[in-house]
Amino acid sequence: MTDKLQLIDSRTTDVGGIPVARAIPVKERRTIGPWCFLDHIGPARFAPGEPGLNVGPHPHIGLQTFTWMLEGEILHRDSLGSEQVIRPGQVNLMTAGQGIAHTEESVPGHPSVHAAQLWIALPEASQATRPRFDHYPDLPRWQQQGIGFTLLIGHHQDRQAPTLSFAPILGLDLQAEETRTRTLTLPLAPEFEHGLLALAGEVAVAGQTLAAEQLAYLAPGTSEVTLTLKAGARLLLIGGEPLAKPLQIWWNFVSFDKEAIRIAAQDWQSGDARFGEVVGYDGARLIAPPLAGL
C-alpha cells in the first residue's frame, strides 16, 4: 500500500444461486464516488439442466443498477414493462428513483454467465426521480498501446459515453490483446476517487499485482496510474467524486435518509403500488429481511 493506494479483498456472497465476489460495499470501503455496489459475477458455467442465474422480483430506491455483460446473456424484466436481454459488450441501466421492481434470469441455451453488476447512488436531489430503464448496445470503443478500451459511463479525456448519469462519474473497461503483456500510464481525474478490479487474467496497479478478486482503491489527488495487463487480462475502472454525505444502504435500498428506507421496506412488504408488478416472471417475489439495526 502507498499513501494513495489501498488493496481490498472482496467477500464471497450469493446472487440468484451463483457465488459472486462483492468488492463494495465491504468494511474497508463502502463507496467509490457514487458507486456503492460492485459484484463480479462468474465466470460461472452451468451443467445441462441447471437453472443458472435466477433473481426473483425485488425492489430498489435511490439508485441506478448497472450491468456490464462479458459472457452469456441475462434477461431483465421490470415493473415498467421493460423486457430486455443483455449480451456481451452491452450495458443495462435501470434508474430506480422513487421505486421500481425487477427480475434477472439466465437465458436458456447459454450455459455460462460473466458480468459486473454495480449500483450508482443517485444524488440527494435526484433520489425521488421517476424510474426508467435504458439499454446501451453501442458504447465508445478504441485501441491504445495494444489495449482495447470501452467507455461504459461518464467522460474520459475527449470521449463521452451516452449512458445516463446524474453526477460526475467514470466506468471504463480495459482488455489487453491476447498475445502480449501491456503496460500504460492512464490519466485520471484528480478530483475523483477510483477503484480497479481485474475481471480476467493478471493485472498490476501502480506496481502492485492484484490477487484474485482484489480491489485497488486510489484516493483523490491521483492524476495518473501505471497499469500492467498480462496477455488477455481485463480490468474494470470506476470512479467519481467522493460523496459529501454518508450513504445509507440496506438490502436493495439506497438513500441519504434512514426514514426513507424504512418507509420503502414497509411499502414493499405491504404490496404498495409504488413498486408495481413484474409481468412475465414465473416465481415468488423476494421478502425483505428484518429492519433491525436501521
C-alpha positions, -999 to +999 in steps of 0.1 A: +000+000+000+011+036-007-005+068+007-030+068-022-033+030-030-053+006-009-058-031-017-091-046-005-102-082-007-137-089-020-161-111+000-180-141-014-218-139-014-247-155-034-268-138-060-296-158-076-280-191-069-245-181-081-215-173-059-201-138-066-173-116-054-185-084-037-159-057-039-181-029-024-196-023+000-172-040+024-159-028+058-128-012+043-146+008+016-184+015+013-184+037-017-162+049-046-177+082-058-214+075-064-206+038-070-220+020-039-220-017-050-198-039-072-203-076-077-181-096-100-204-124-112-186-155-126-174-167-149-199-193-139-209-224-160-240-245-157-244-282-164-273-292-186-305-289-166-290-265-140-312-233-136-284-207-138-290-172-125-325-165-112-333-135-091-370-130-084-389-098-081-372-073-057-374-036-052-349-007-054-350+030-045-325+058-048-300+042-072-292+030-107-285-006-113-257-010-139-249-043-156-218-048-178-221-081-197-189-101-206-202-136-214-236-152-217-270-135-216-293-122-189-330-113-193-341-082-174-378-076-166-392-047-145-424-032-133-423-005-160-430-033-185-394-034-198-381-068-211-345-067-224-318-094-230-283-081-223-255-095-244-217-093-241-204-057-247-237-041-236-249-021-206-283-023-189-291+007-167-322+008-145-329+041-127-349+032-096-355+067-083-387+067-062-392+030-066-391+001-091-391-038-090-372-061-114-361-097-121-330-112-137-326-146-153-301-166-173-313-171-209-318-208-219-292-221-243-264-200-227-245-223-202-224-195-187-225-161-173-198-135-166-207-099-157-200-069-135-231-057-117-230-023-099-252+003-082-248+040-086-263+062-058-284+090-071-276+125-058-298+136-029-318+160-052-325+131-077-334+104-052-371+106-060-368+109-097-392+088-119-380+053-126-368+044-161-349+017-179-322+022-206-302-003-227-269+006-244-257-018-271-233+007-286-206+023-265-174+043-273-146+018-281-109+024-291-075+008-291-044+023-274-010+006-269-024-029-275-053-024-251-089-022-261-110+004-242-147+006-237-162+037-221-192+025-201-204+057-185-191+092-180-163+111-196-127+101-203-103+125-220-121+136-252-147+108-251-182+108-236-204+077-231-241+080-239-251+064-206-275+083-184-257+098-154-267+122-127-233+132-112-197+132-124-187+095-128-165+071-147-168+035-158-141+021-181-133-014-193-097-023-205-087-055-222-052-064-233-047-082-266-042-120-263-006-121-274+014-097-252+016-082-218+009-045-220+018-015-197+005+020-200+001+051-178-035+062-177-045+098-169-071+102-141-093+130-129-076+140-096-108+152-081-121+116-083-115+086-062-111+053-082-114+016-079-099-011-101-109-047-103-095-074-126-123-092-144-100-117-161-063-125-160-034-109-141-033-071-135-009-048-117-018-013-104+010+011-096+033-019-094+011-039-071-002-072-085-038-077-077-048-110-061-079-128-074-110-107-067-089-079-050-099-043-055-074-015-058-086+018-044-070+051-054-077+082-032-085+116-047-054+135-058-042+108-081-037+123-116-024+091-133-018+054-127+005+029-143-013-004-153+002-037-164-022-062-180-009-097-188-020-110-223-058-113-224-063-097-190-093-075-184-098-046-159-127-026-147-120+010-136-147+030-118-145+065-103-163+096-092-162+125-067-164+114-031-199+117-016-205+147+005-228+129+030-229+094+044-250+070+024-274+045+039-275+011+022-300-015+034-309-046+014-318-033-021-324+003-010-301+033-011-308+067+005-292+095+025-322+092+048-329+062+071-366+070+073-369+068+035-355+033+037-379+023+065-409+036+045-397+018+014-393-015+033-429-012+047-443-003+013-427-034-003-439-057+024-474-044+022-476-047-016-479-009-021-484+001-057-453+022-055-431-007-068-456-021-093-456-057-106-431-076-128-451-092-155-439-124-171-417-138-144-427-173-130-419-173-093-424-156-060-411-121-051-383-117-026-390-110+010-372-081+027-351-090+058-360-077+092-354-039+097-333-045+129-303-021+132-316+005+107 
